[in-house]
């Protein structure tokens, strides 16, 4: 997951897509925090995106109303529009 995503992020088109939602990858890369890494959730035992990019994406999705936190857990629920936008930003390469 990490290498493929990092490869796509370094692609100019992907960087421009992220800029469209207010994320400057160049700025994130200059921070001390890792840009992107996989992190295994200790409770759910599922991987999620960690690092400055993961934090920026989550903040953007929450700010735009594309996602919301659940009260009973740390889970994130995407709205219908949020799901559409996520697929638009990160189309499946299946």
Secondary structure, DSSP 8 states (H G I E B T S, - for coil): -HHHHHHHHHSHHHHHHHHHTT--HHHHHTSSS-S-EEEE-TTT--EEEESHHHHHHHHHHHHTTSEEE-SSSS-EEE-HHHHHHHHHHS----
